Each structure stands twice: as C-alpha cells, then as structure tokens.
Amino acid sequence: MYLERKFNWFKSIAPSLKMLSEADGERTREILETATMKDHHEKQLYQFRQIEDISDKIV
C-alpha cells in the first residue's frame, strides 16, 4: 500500500520533474556558452595587450 502510494506520487510529479530537468539543462548550456565567450574574449584581450607591449618596445 505504502509503495503503491509512493509510486503514484512519483508518477504524478514526473512531468514536472522532466520539465525542470530540461530547463536546468538549457540554463546550464547558456551558462557554459557565456563562460566560453567570456574566456575567449579575455584571451583576445590578453593577446592584444601583448601585441601592444611588443609594439611599444619596438618603437
């Protein structure tokens, strides 16, 4: 009886859990993309500063 009630309860909330997990996956993907873009931007900025330093030394 107890297990049957638990099973029915899980069955009733399963669609909500599935929606939540999909939303979390989408949010995780957005966070990773943002972090990757930020990392790429920081690398470009660092490279640009290195080029500036070298050009200052040449001149």
C-alpha beads as a LAMMPS data file, in Angstrom:
LAMMPS data file: protein, C-alpha beads

59 atoms
58 bonds

1 atom types
1 bond types

-500.0 500.0 xlo xhi
-500.0 500.0 ylo yhi
-500.0 500.0 zlo zhi

Masses

1 110.0

Atoms # bond

1 1 1 0.000 0.000 0.000
2 1 1 2.719 2.483 1.007
3 1 1 4.848 1.664 -2.044
4 1 1 1.849 1.983 -4.319
5 1 1 1.101 5.471 -2.957
6 1 1 4.750 6.479 -3.360
7 1 1 4.793 5.163 -6.909
8 1 1 1.614 7.075 -7.788
9 1 1 3.028 10.227 -6.221
10 1 1 6.235 9.971 -8.267
11 1 1 4.173 9.223 -11.364
12 1 1 2.094 12.359 -10.748
13 1 1 5.111 14.672 -10.431
14 1 1 7.187 13.082 -13.206
15 1 1 6.133 15.587 -15.924
16 1 1 7.100 18.486 -13.646
17 1 1 10.461 16.914 -12.884
18 1 1 11.085 16.334 -16.585
19 1 1 10.286 19.969 -17.397
20 1 1 12.532 21.137 -14.566
21 1 1 15.453 18.979 -15.682
22 1 1 15.107 20.199 -19.282
23 1 1 15.026 23.810 -18.085
24 1 1 18.107 23.210 -15.952
25 1 1 19.891 21.674 -18.930
26 1 1 19.078 24.701 -21.081
27 1 1 20.246 27.092 -18.357
28 1 1 23.445 25.084 -17.899
29 1 1 24.113 25.302 -21.637
30 1 1 23.592 29.092 -21.549
31 1 1 25.991 29.437 -18.619
32 1 1 28.655 27.345 -20.368
33 1 1 28.293 29.304 -23.610
34 1 1 28.573 32.589 -21.730
35 1 1 31.631 31.386 -19.825
36 1 1 33.247 30.182 -23.057
37 1 1 32.591 33.502 -24.787
38 1 1 33.946 35.393 -21.775
39 1 1 37.059 33.198 -21.707
40 1 1 37.566 33.737 -25.455
41 1 1 37.168 37.500 -25.020
42 1 1 39.686 37.555 -22.163
43 1 1 42.201 35.603 -24.283
44 1 1 41.775 38.063 -27.149
45 1 1 42.217 40.984 -24.773
46 1 1 45.371 39.399 -23.301
47 1 1 46.797 38.790 -26.791
48 1 1 46.004 42.364 -27.802
49 1 1 47.828 43.687 -24.729
50 1 1 50.850 41.521 -25.531
51 1 1 50.929 42.931 -29.068
52 1 1 50.681 46.465 -27.655
53 1 1 53.587 45.763 -25.283
54 1 1 55.740 44.398 -28.116
55 1 1 54.923 47.312 -30.400
56 1 1 55.785 49.783 -27.603
57 1 1 59.184 48.106 -27.190
58 1 1 59.869 48.228 -30.924
59 1 1 59.078 51.943 -31.145

Bonds

1 1 1 2
2 1 2 3
3 1 3 4
4 1 4 5
5 1 5 6
6 1 6 7
7 1 7 8
8 1 8 9
9 1 9 10
10 1 10 11
11 1 11 12
12 1 12 13
13 1 13 14
14 1 14 15
15 1 15 16
16 1 16 17
17 1 17 18
18 1 18 19
19 1 19 20
20 1 20 21
21 1 21 22
22 1 22 23
23 1 23 24
24 1 24 25
25 1 25 26
26 1 26 27
27 1 27 28
28 1 28 29
29 1 29 30
30 1 30 31
31 1 31 32
32 1 32 33
33 1 33 34
34 1 34 35
35 1 35 36
36 1 36 37
37 1 37 38
38 1 38 39
39 1 39 40
40 1 40 41
41 1 41 42
42 1 42 43
43 1 43 44
44 1 44 45
45 1 45 46
46 1 46 47
47 1 47 48
48 1 48 49
49 1 49 50
50 1 50 51
51 1 51 52
52 1 52 53
53 1 53 54
54 1 54 55
55 1 55 56
56 1 56 57
57 1 57 58
58 1 58 59
